[in-house]
Amino acid sequence: METLESNRQLELHFPMMENEEYQKAQDQEIQLGIEQGLDVSLYKNPEFNWLQMEQIRLGLRDKIDASVYANPAYNYETMRQLRLAIYSEIDLLPYVHRGFADDDLEEIRLALLNYLPLDKWLWDGMCAPQIREIRIGLCEELDISAYCNQQYNWMQMREIRLGLEKKLDIAIYSNHLFNHAQMRELRLGLEAGLDVSPYRSLVYSATDMKEKRLAQINQKKSNTPSQPANSKKPEKANGKKSIFDTLNKKEFVISVEENGNKAYAYIPWVPGNAVTKEDIYHDLERRGIVYGIRHDAIENLIDKRRMNEKVLIAEGIPANRGQDGWFEFFVRLDLPRIPAPPARW
């Protein structure tokens, strides 16, 4: 009864704001809370804008302690992340007190949701994209100490992480004085098996490096003997395949099993079957498998010629049972549809 009485008082005495449209949106949040039987006194403060009020109302509706984030100093996105964290029993307030907000909190929440040891690597002032690179590296079980450094911006961190995923010698380009575009050109050169030492210098811009990288690739292509267009492979008189057809085969199978959580490679023993690591990586990329790749397993599979054997080459993080989903609108669906005023010329 006390809640209903207080709600009636709010309907009569809700303070006015200077902007009429602004106050209408606030009034509607108050009215929605009243209609849902909520104690709207928690967000009756006119210092809250209607988006902040909405986040508090949604918390009250879902019966969580919305007072944790009912603070006018928090913008609505910070409130939203705090609310979502409470659903998963995650405490983000210590991170808010350290100065993290908005997208920063989202990345932190996702990391904690996956039980990743983020606190060990987090420093004050880290931006959301940097936190994201750390989170992805931890998910991939990479040695993130190689790029978790305040000297790197998030784009440099990404280039080093991509190099770690491909098992490249990142020491070649992890100098923080290289910008991310220079790092990218050196990384692409290493991925292509090129000698990047001729252009691994701070005096070269990223554009210069790209030109030199492409020149090496073109040089490699020109040095590779090609078969004339009008030449034909010899065939046996009886119509059977010649010996050339039995060489350099690329026969292998990648199967995705266990609800998409594991990928296995199988290379059959066939005369001339010459599957390479690049073939495996190319097929994984074609299938959209980019996380959880076991590079050591692929290397072992190819180097030790493990034919006729099913080998686990990629493994995802098993899904945890989560909460039921919900719809959350960031536009007002309950406002009256009023035609726009005619344009004044």
C-alpha positions in Angstrom: 0.0 0.0 0.0 2.8 2.4 0.8 4.3 1.8 -2.7 1.0 2.6 -4.4 0.5 5.7 -2.3 4.1 7.0 -3.1 3.5 6.3 -6.8 0.3 8.4 -6.7 2.2 11.2 -5.1 4.8 11.0 -7.8 2.2 11.2 -10.5 1.0 14.5 -8.9 4.3 16.1 -7.9 6.9 14.9 -10.5 9.2 17.9 -11.0 9.1 19.9 -14.2 12.1 20.2 -16.6 12.9 23.0 -18.9 12.7 20.8 -22.0 9.1 19.6 -22.5 10.0 16.7 -24.8 12.8 15.6 -22.4 10.3 15.7 -19.5 7.8 13.7 -21.4 10.2 10.8 -21.9 11.0 10.9 -18.2 7.3 11.0 -17.3 6.7 7.9 -19.5 9.4 6.0 -17.7 7.8 6.9 -14.4 4.3 5.9 -15.7 5.7 2.6 -17.1 7.1 1.8 -13.7 3.8 2.6 -12.0 1.9 0.4 -14.4 4.3 -2.5 -13.7 3.8 -2.1 -10.0 7.4 -1.0 -9.3 8.7 1.4 -6.6 9.7 4.2 -8.9 11.0 6.3 -6.1 14.4 4.9 -6.9 14.6 6.8 -10.1 12.3 9.8 -9.5 15.3 12.0 -9.4 15.1 14.5 -12.3 18.9 14.3 -12.6 18.4 10.9 -14.4 17.6 11.2 -18.1 15.0 8.9 -19.5 17.6 6.3 -20.7 19.1 6.1 -17.2 15.6 5.7 -15.8 14.9 2.9 -18.2 17.9 0.9 -17.0 16.8 1.3 -13.4 13.3 0.4 -14.3 14.4 -2.8 -16.1 16.5 -3.8 -13.1 13.5 -3.3 -10.8 11.3 -5.2 -13.2 13.7 -8.2 -13.1 13.9 -8.0 -9.3 17.6 -7.2 -9.0 19.2 -4.7 -6.7 19.1 -1.7 -9.1 20.3 0.6 -6.3 23.8 -0.7 -7.1 23.9 1.4 -10.3 21.2 4.0 -9.6 23.7 6.9 -9.7 23.2 10.0 -11.9 27.0 10.0 -12.4 26.8 6.8 -14.4 25.6 7.2 -18.0 23.0 4.8 -19.3 25.5 2.4 -21.0 27.5 2.1 -17.8 24.3 1.3 -16.0 23.4 -1.2 -18.7 26.6 -3.1 -18.3 26.3 -3.1 -14.5 22.7 -4.4 -14.8 23.8 -7.2 -17.2 26.7 -8.1 -14.9 24.3 -8.5 -11.9 22.3 -11.1 -13.9 25.5 -13.2 -14.2 26.5 -12.5 -10.5 29.5 -10.4 -11.7 30.6 -7.4 -9.7 31.8 -4.6 -12.1 31.8 -1.8 -9.5 35.5 -2.2 -8.7 36.2 -1.6 -12.3 33.9 1.4 -12.4 35.8 2.9 -9.5 39.0 2.5 -11.5 37.6 4.6 -14.2 36.3 2.0 -16.7 32.9 2.7 -18.3 30.7 1.9 -21.3 32.4 -0.4 -23.8 35.3 -1.0 -21.4 32.9 -2.6 -19.0 31.4 -4.7 -21.7 34.7 -6.3 -22.6 35.5 -6.8 -18.9 32.1 -8.4 -18.3 32.6 -10.8 -21.3 36.0 -11.8 -20.0 34.8 -12.4 -16.5 31.8 -14.3 -17.9 34.3 -16.8 -19.4 36.4 -17.0 -16.2 39.4 -15.4 -17.9 42.2 -14.1 -15.6 41.8 -10.5 -16.9 42.8 -8.7 -13.7 46.4 -9.9 -14.1 46.7 -8.0 -17.4 44.4 -5.0 -16.9 45.9 -1.5 -16.3 44.1 1.7 -15.5 43.3 3.7 -18.6 43.2 0.7 -21.0 40.6 1.3 -23.7 37.9 -1.2 -24.8 39.7 -2.4 -28.0 42.9 -3.1 -26.0 40.9 -5.1 -23.5 39.3 -7.0 -26.4 42.7 -8.0 -27.7 43.6 -9.3 -24.3 40.3 -11.2 -24.0 40.7 -12.9 -27.4 44.3 -13.8 -26.6 43.3 -15.4 -23.3 40.5 -17.3 -25.0 43.1 -18.6 -27.6 45.5 -19.4 -24.8 48.2 -17.3 -26.4 51.2 -15.8 -24.6 49.6 -12.4 -24.3 52.6 -11.0 -22.4 54.1 -10.5 -25.8 51.7 -7.6 -26.5 50.1 -6.7 -23.2 52.1 -3.6 -22.9 51.2 0.0 -22.4 53.6 0.9 -25.2 51.2 -0.7 -27.8 48.0 0.7 -29.0 45.2 -1.7 -29.7 46.0 -2.0 -33.5 49.6 -2.9 -32.7 48.3 -5.4 -30.2 46.1 -7.0 -32.8 49.0 -7.4 -35.3 51.1 -9.2 -32.7 48.2 -11.4 -31.6 47.6 -12.4 -35.2 51.2 -13.3 -35.5 51.1 -15.4 -32.4 48.0 -17.3 -33.8 50.0 -18.1 -37.0 53.1 -19.2 -34.9 55.3 -16.4 -36.5 58.5 -15.0 -35.1 56.8 -11.8 -33.7 60.1 -10.5 -32.4 60.8 -9.5 -36.0 58.1 -6.8 -35.9 57.1 -6.3 -32.3 59.1 -3.1 -31.9 56.7 -0.6 -30.5 58.2 2.1 -32.8 56.7 0.3 -35.8 53.1 1.6 -36.3 50.4 -1.0 -36.9 50.5 -0.7 -40.7 54.2 -1.4 -40.7 53.7 -4.3 -38.4 51.0 -5.6 -40.7 53.2 -5.6 -43.8 56.0 -7.4 -41.9 53.4 -10.0 -40.6 52.0 -10.6 -44.1 55.5 -11.1 -45.4 56.3 -13.7 -42.7 53.0 -15.5 -43.5 54.0 -15.7 -47.1 57.4 -17.1 -46.2 59.3 -14.1 -47.4 62.6 -12.7 -46.2 61.4 -9.5 -44.6 64.9 -8.3 -43.5 65.4 -6.1 -46.6 62.5 -3.8 -45.6 62.4 -4.4 -41.8 63.5 -0.9 -41.0 61.9 2.2 -39.4 63.0 4.2 -42.4 60.4 2.5 -44.6 56.8 3.6 -44.5 54.0 1.0 -44.6 53.5 1.9 -48.3 57.2 1.3 -49.0 57.1 -2.1 -47.1 54.0 -3.1 -49.1 55.8 -2.4 -52.4 58.8 -4.4 -51.4 56.7 -7.3 -50.1 54.7 -7.5 -53.4 57.9 -7.2 -55.4 59.3 -10.3 -53.6 56.1 -12.2 -54.2 56.2 -11.3 -57.9 59.8 -12.3 -58.1 59.0 -15.7 -56.6 56.2 -16.2 -59.2 58.5 -15.3 -62.0 61.2 -17.7 -60.8 58.7 -20.6 -60.7 58.8 -22.6 -63.9 55.4 -22.7 -65.6 54.0 -25.2 -68.0 53.2 -23.9 -71.5 49.5 -23.4 -72.2 49.5 -25.8 -75.1 51.4 -28.6 -73.4 49.6 -31.7 -72.2 50.4 -34.3 -69.6 51.4 -37.6 -71.1 48.8 -40.3 -70.9 49.1 -44.1 -71.2 47.8 -45.6 -74.3 45.2 -47.7 -72.4 43.5 -44.5 -71.1 44.7 -44.8 -67.5 46.1 -41.8 -65.6 49.8 -41.2 -66.0 52.3 -41.0 -63.2 52.0 -37.2 -63.2 48.4 -37.5 -62.0 49.5 -39.5 -58.9 51.9 -36.9 -57.7 51.2 -33.7 -55.6 47.7 -34.8 -54.5 45.9 -32.8 -51.9 43.5 -35.3 -50.4 42.4 -34.6 -46.8 39.2 -34.2 -44.8 38.3 -31.7 -42.0 35.3 -32.8 -40.0 33.5 -30.6 -37.5 32.0 -32.6 -34.6 30.5 -32.3 -31.1 28.1 -29.5 -31.9 30.7 -27.5 -33.7 33.2 -27.5 -30.7 35.9 -29.7 -32.3 37.5 -30.0 -35.7 39.5 -33.0 -36.8 41.8 -33.5 -39.8 42.2 -36.8 -41.6 44.8 -37.4 -44.3 44.4 -40.7 -46.1 47.4 -42.6 -47.3 47.4 -42.2 -51.0 50.5 -42.3 -53.3 51.7 -38.8 -53.9 49.4 -37.2 -51.3 51.3 -34.0 -50.5 49.1 -32.0 -48.0 50.8 -29.0 -46.4 50.1 -26.9 -43.4 49.0 -24.1 -45.7 46.3 -26.4 -47.1 45.0 -27.2 -43.7 45.0 -23.5 -42.6 43.3 -22.5 -45.9 40.5 -25.0 -45.4 40.0 -23.9 -41.8 39.8 -20.3 -42.9 37.3 -21.2 -45.7 35.1 -22.9 -43.1 35.3 -19.8 -40.8 37.3 -21.6 -38.1 39.7 -18.9 -36.8 39.7 -19.5 -33.0 40.9 -22.4 -30.9 43.3 -23.7 -33.6 45.9 -26.1 -32.3 48.9 -25.1 -34.3 51.2 -27.6 -32.7 48.8 -30.4 -33.7 48.7 -29.3 -37.3 52.5 -29.0 -37.3 52.8 -32.5 -35.8 50.3 -33.9 -38.3 52.2 -32.7 -41.3 55.8 -33.0 -40.1 55.3 -36.6 -38.9 53.1 -37.6 -41.8 50.4 -39.0 -39.6 48.4 -40.6 -42.4 45.1 -42.5 -41.8 44.7 -40.9 -38.4 42.1 -38.6 -37.1 43.8 -35.7 -35.4 42.1 -32.9 -33.3 43.3 -29.6 -34.8 40.8 -27.0 -33.4 38.8 -26.9 -30.2 36.3 -24.3 -29.0 35.3 -23.4 -25.5 32.2 -25.5 -24.5 29.1 -23.4 -24.1 27.8 -22.8 -20.6 24.1 -22.8 -19.9 23.1 -19.2 -19.9 20.0 -17.2 -19.0 17.0 -16.8 -21.2 17.3 -14.1 -23.8 15.3 -10.9 -23.7 14.4 -8.1 -26.1 15.8 -4.7 -25.2 14.8 -1.7 -27.3 16.8 1.5 -27.5 14.1 3.4 -29.2 10.8 4.5 -27.7 8.0 2.2 -28.9 5.3 3.7 -26.8 5.5 7.4 -27.9 2.6 8.8 -29.9 3.3 9.0 -33.6 3.1 12.6 -34.5 3.8 13.8 -38.0 6.9 15.9 -38.4 6.3 19.7 -38.7 6.5 21.1 -42.3 9.9 22.4 -43.3 10.4 26.1 -43.2 12.1 27.7 -46.2 
